[in-house]
Amino acid sequence: MTQARRGGRGGVAKPGAPALPKAALPTARTIAIQVLARVAATDAYLNVVLDSVLDELPPKDPRDAALATELAYGATRRQLTLDFAISTHADRKLDAMEDRVLAALRIGAYQLFFTRIPKHAAVADTVEALRQVGLGRASGFVNAILRKLSPLESAPLPPSSDEAALLAVKESHPEWLVRRWLRQFGPERARAMLAADNEAPALAIRANTAKVTRDELLSQLTEVGVMARAASRSPVGLILESPGRVEDLYGYAEGLWQVQDEAAQLVGVFAQVPASARVLDACAAPGGKACHLAQSNEVLAIDLHGHKLRKIDAEARRLGVRARLRLEACDASKPLPDSFGEFDAVLIDAPCSGLGTLRRHPELRYRRQEKDLASLTHLQREILEHCQRVVKPGGLLVYAVCSTDPVEGADQIEMFLRSHPDFTSEPPVGLGHLPTWQGHLRTLPGPEGFDGFFAARLRKLY
């Protein structure tokens, strides 16, 4: 679980966040400009802002909502590439521009370099959208820059013999992260990870096996015309093609499935928690793993922020597993209450950098700094230390992060095992098809289509 999910400020706007004008007929580009401007002025996730703006400014044509989504996500994923191109023709620094002006430039440049939209339409419609959001005074400036970019066949790149510096602009990732991945994973895999982060992820769902098997659900979805296929590694997962609005899909209202990335599903599979086990989910929000466990176990789900438990409650009720789920607001980085007792299994989906989820949350790549890893690993160690105390002798401790970085994953577990001889690493039995590394679950962004996750399964010996 990322730190922002656990303790970020969400949608609380900084001073100067743009108000959203109530346009009579919002277009895809006006929506995308408003979304990018609000993301720039807040600590909110892009997907949260997009949903909010689409609610405030619902487009008349559903295709406009789809295009707005593509423009907002695409311009965010490619932000450093676009900014380099824009800066070659701008007579002022980008950080001195008004948020909506810079958003319009990024959206226009994204259309020119990364979509099949005719160039004249990309320029004209973006400039018109800027007028519609009340910034007609900047339309000439934006029009001039986009027209200078429009003859180019591809986005310009800096002349550099430094592979990391070049990749940082080409694949739009901060240079510190590019250098880190090149060192940790080698050039070939690092390049694949960078490229994968710039692809839109497919929608993955997990069958609610308390109600239906994965194969039954696949058959039912196919029967009603939903294009679906079995996930490559998760035995409970399906991948949906062009699904449309999630809440309108077959089986959602009936609680037959839950949206969850395949890599996140594999954490629950890898944990291999016995059906009779009493389980603690120590950092439960947003609740996918808690609901997965509650399909067959009694689960106490805790989270630092009580308001996040309301979403878990709603999801558990929709899925029909609420009776096996107890919810408590509690800080797992502090000693747990004696009233909790001991557990047969404890899952720690720890707050982390979220570096494995950059294709889903592209804005994170620009917010994270290398120095963040030190404070996050310290927090993870605190949570591990307090949670290990409530594992029964013979019980399981499962630690997971949605991060690619070893300091949050394998290194963290190695340090824990050195200081806790009463625990040992114990991979699950009969799950050789799972992607593992040194006995731990590990998925990386790349052609396999996964988010980046790490999980360790530890047994308490005494």
Protein Blocks (a to p, Z undefined) as FASTA:
>chain_A
ZZklmmpgkjaccehiacddddfbacfklmmmmmmmmmmmmcbdfklmmmmmmmmmccfb
lklmmmmmmmmmmmmmmmmmmmmmmmmmpcbdfklpcfklmmmmmmmmmmmmmccbdfkl
mmmmmmmmmmmnopamlmmmmmmmmmmmmmpmbdcddddfbfklmmmmmnopafklmmmm
mmmnojklmmmmmmmmmpccdddddddfklocfklmmmmmmmnopacdddfklmkbccde
hkbjfklpghklnopaccddfklmmmmmmnopafkbccddfblbgolmmmmmmmmpccdd
ddfblklmmmmmmmmmmnopmmmpccddddfkbccdfklopafbdcdddddehlmmmmmm
mmlmmmpcfklmmmmmmmmmmmmmmmmmmpcehiacddddddfbfklmmmmmmmmmmmmm
kbccdddehilmbcceehiacddedjkopacddddddddfZZ
